[in-house]
Amino acid sequence: MVGRPYPVPGGEPGLDGCIGPAKFHDVFAQDLPRSQTRLMATAQRPGSVGVFGRSQWLTDVEGCAVQVGAGSRVVQAEGASHVVMMSRPDTVVRHIEAAYRATR
């Protein structure tokens, strides 16, 4: 994780974080071609590290906050990266359609 401080009026500096370009493929999108993840690493937008806790966010790149509604379930695609919607779109669509059918 690469941290970049930014000023906060009247308080401690904030910290934005992003994944270092050299590690982006391996820690975020390992199931996509490197040619594609090079562009993604360059185009990524920083996120506020304060949301997750400064020390945890900088050391735990696998950490992820997920919020699910009542009656929902989490489905994991084995071996998929954080961008499963790009690497396995058919799997994602299948689960969305199944959830839709279950509510009708």
C-alpha positions as CSV (number, residue, x, y, z in Angstrom):
1,M,0.0,0.0,0.0
2,V,1.2,3.5,-0.8
3,G,0.1,6.2,1.6
4,R,-0.2,9.8,0.6
5,P,-1.0,12.4,3.4
6,Y,-3.3,15.3,2.7
7,P,-4.2,18.3,4.9
8,V,-7.3,18.4,7.0
9,P,-8.4,21.8,8.3
10,G,-8.0,22.0,12.1
11,G,-6.9,18.4,12.5
12,E,-4.4,15.6,12.0
13,P,-3.5,15.1,8.3
14,G,-5.6,12.5,6.5
15,L,-4.1,9.6,4.6
16,D,-5.1,8.4,1.2
17,G,-3.9,5.0,0.1
18,C,-3.6,3.0,-3.1
19,I,-1.9,-0.2,-4.2
20,G,1.6,0.3,-5.5
21,P,1.8,-0.3,-9.3
22,A,4.5,-2.9,-8.9
23,K,2.2,-5.0,-6.7
24,F,-1.2,-4.2,-8.1
25,H,-1.6,-7.3,-10.3
26,D,-0.5,-9.8,-7.5
27,V,-2.6,-8.3,-4.7
28,F,-5.7,-7.0,-6.4
29,A,-6.3,-8.6,-9.8
30,Q,-4.1,-11.7,-10.2
31,D,-6.7,-13.4,-12.5
32,L,-6.5,-10.7,-15.2
33,P,-3.7,-10.3,-17.8
34,R,-0.8,-8.0,-16.7
35,S,-1.4,-5.8,-19.7
36,Q,-4.8,-5.0,-18.3
37,T,-3.7,-4.5,-14.7
38,R,-0.9,-2.1,-15.7
39,L,-3.6,0.3,-16.9
40,M,-5.8,-0.3,-13.9
41,A,-2.9,0.4,-11.5
42,T,-2.2,3.7,-13.3
43,A,-5.8,4.7,-13.3
44,Q,-6.7,3.7,-9.7
45,R,-8.1,6.4,-7.4
46,P,-6.9,6.6,-3.9
47,G,-9.2,5.8,-1.0
48,S,-9.3,7.2,2.5
49,V,-7.3,5.0,4.7
50,G,-9.0,6.4,7.8
51,V,-12.1,4.5,7.0
52,F,-10.4,1.2,7.7
53,G,-7.8,2.2,10.3
54,R,-4.5,3.5,9.2
55,S,-2.2,0.7,10.3
56,Q,-4.5,-2.2,9.2
57,W,-5.1,-0.8,5.8
58,L,-1.5,-0.3,5.0
59,T,-0.5,-3.8,6.1
60,D,-3.6,-5.9,5.2
61,V,-4.3,-5.6,1.5
62,E,-6.7,-8.5,1.6
63,G,-8.9,-6.7,4.1
64,C,-12.3,-5.8,2.7
65,A,-15.4,-4.3,4.2
66,V,-18.6,-6.0,2.9
67,Q,-22.1,-5.0,3.8
68,V,-25.0,-7.3,3.0
69,G,-28.7,-6.8,3.5
70,A,-31.1,-8.9,5.4
71,G,-31.8,-12.3,3.8
72,S,-28.8,-12.0,1.5
73,R,-25.9,-14.4,1.2
74,V,-22.3,-14.0,0.3
75,V,-21.0,-16.1,-2.6
76,Q,-17.3,-16.7,-3.1
77,A,-15.8,-17.5,-6.5
78,E,-12.9,-19.8,-5.7
79,G,-9.6,-18.3,-6.8
80,A,-11.2,-15.0,-8.0
81,S,-9.5,-11.6,-7.3
82,H,-11.1,-8.4,-6.1
83,V,-12.4,-7.7,-9.6
84,V,-14.4,-10.9,-10.1
85,M,-16.9,-8.9,-12.2
86,M,-14.1,-8.4,-14.8
87,S,-12.4,-11.8,-14.6
88,R,-15.6,-13.9,-14.4
89,P,-18.5,-11.8,-15.6
90,D,-20.6,-14.9,-16.4
91,T,-20.3,-16.2,-12.8
92,V,-21.4,-12.8,-11.4
93,V,-24.3,-12.5,-13.7
94,R,-25.5,-16.0,-12.9
95,H,-25.5,-15.2,-9.2
96,I,-27.3,-11.8,-9.7
97,E,-30.0,-13.5,-11.8
98,A,-30.4,-16.2,-9.2
99,A,-30.8,-13.6,-6.5
100,Y,-33.4,-11.8,-8.6
101,R,-35.4,-15.0,-9.2
102,A,-35.3,-15.8,-5.5
103,T,-37.1,-12.5,-4.7
104,R,-39.9,-12.8,-7.2
